[in-house]
Amino acid sequence: MPVLRPEFPDHGSPFSREQERRRKEAAILTAAARRFDEHGFAHTRLEDVAADLGLTKTSISYYFTGKEELAEAVYRASAEILHDAVDAAASASGDAATRLERLFAIYAEELREASEGRRPYLAALRDLDALSEEARTSVTARVSDCVSGINAMVMDWIDQSGAALGRPEPVTFLILALLDWLGERQSAPVAQDREADCDTLLDLVCHGLLAGPTERLAPSFVSVDADDAPGIFDRDARNRMKREAFMKAGARLFNQKGYGGVSLAEVAASLGVSRGAFYYHIPDKEQFLDQCLDRSLQVVETTLDHAEADETAPLTFVRRGLIELIYRQAAGLDPLLRPSLAAILGPARQRRHKARMRNISRRIGDALTEASACGEGRMVDTVVVEDIMASVMFLNGGYTLTAANSFSSWNLSEDPRTAAADYVYLLFHGLRGAAR
């Protein structure tokens, strides 16, 4: 009788050294990814990653020669997982809207596998400047492929749906931001909550916020510009203008490099001022980060105040506020610091910033509830959707910055404000809304 002979090496066997090594590498990548997300590359030590796993630094070094090699592996893994999702969605059957919906479903499944330990935890693609030039080029090229793949699906969707949009890039950037939001939810402690979040996001992307058939909302903008000219001869006014310039520069650099990757001397140099002049206004880096966060949240609050001032319909208020915030960031007028950087600060400062973010989210949530009550908006899970809206208003929050490298791509649109309106289109009309 024939004899069954297993093929060797059997890497699926629990006795396989190869499988054991892969599991250990995945555990190290997951621990490092969580550290990089929370503290940034420069603020993470191999000792910290090892301690999270109950290991020694020497044990980590057995798999990765140094922090740079570990970071390269972490970010490459995240880029590959995103790339796999885009490829699978692009090759799926159905129309363009169906393929884009599949993108979210596939990515959510990958995140579920990561939460169950079957994939490494997906790190947000930030701090790429920490990599060697060769590694950075390789990772960003992979992400650029993802952007191109999503953009092609968006172009097909615009052609098939007849959506009255300009270039596809703003919609692509929104999709990347929504995927990033989904990635941030992978750390939710309860699997059921993660699945519910994904279902809510898919419903929003598919159907939008508006209730019933509707034409595209007409552009409506607010203005929060201030005329600083009268203050140029006032010393206090000039000092305020200088601090504003410092905080804008700080927001850009912190978003790009993380807290640990930025020095105050670098911020000063980016503005062409001496370190002494900078330190006259800014005492230390942690307080500087705190001030940058304060300023960013103040911009959001002021913009929402202006959007609400005309007593417009609730969804019009939300849309006007979002468009203005997106436009100001994309145009380089007001870079907003990503709120997750508050994790660097002490507990009291963290609580203060988190409380302000909750209030911002609740303002949006209250408007969504009111819109549903008056028939303007669909019934949605307000708690989840308000969090989504509050997340995507920060353009530098995730893949957008990495994918575009800069916001020069927005110049492809005839008008930057139109591009900002196109960015929020799916949130209100959905993929299927254009065909209703």
Sequence and secondary structure as in RCSB ss.txt:
>XXXX:A:sequence
MPVLRPEFPDHGSPFSREQERRRKEAAILTAAARRFDEHGFAHTRLEDVAADLGLTKTSISYYFTGKEELAEAVY
RASAEILHDAVDAAASASGDAATRLERLFAIYAEELREASEGRRPYLAALRDLDALSEEARTSVTARVSDCVSGI
NAMVMDWIDQSGAALGRPEPVTFLILALLDWLGERQSAPVAQDREADCDTLLDLVCHGLLAGPTERLAPSFVSVD
ADDAPGIFDRDARNRMKREAFMKAGARLFNQKGYGGVSLAEVAASLGVSRGAFYYHIPDKEQFLDQCLDRSLQVV
ETTLDHAEADETAPLTFVRRGLIELIYRQAAGLDPLLRPSLAAILGPARQRRHKARMRNISRRIGDALTEASACG
EGRMVDTVVVEDIMASVMFLNGGYTLTAANSFSSWNLSEDPRTAAADYVYLLFHGLRGAAR
>XXXX:A:secstr
       SS TTSTT HHHHHHHHHHHHHHHHHHHHHHH STT  HHHHHHHTT  HHHHHTT SSHHHHHHHHH
HHHHHHHHHHHHHHHTSSS HHHHHHHHHHHHHHHHHHHHTTSS     S  GGGS HHHHHHHHHHHHHHHHHH
HHHHHHHHHHH    S SHHHHHHHHHHHHHHHHGGG S HHHHHHHHHHHHHHHHH SB SS            
   GGGTT HHHHHHHHHHHHHHHHHHHHHHHTTTT  HHHHHHHTT  HHHHHHH   HHHHHHHHHHHHHHHH
HHHHHHHHTT   HHHHHHHHHHHHHHHHHTTS     GGGGGGS HHHHHHHHHHHHHHHHHHHHHHHHHHHTT
SB    HHHHHHHHHHHT GGGSHHHHHHSSGGGGGGSS HHHHHHHHTHHHHHHHHHTT 
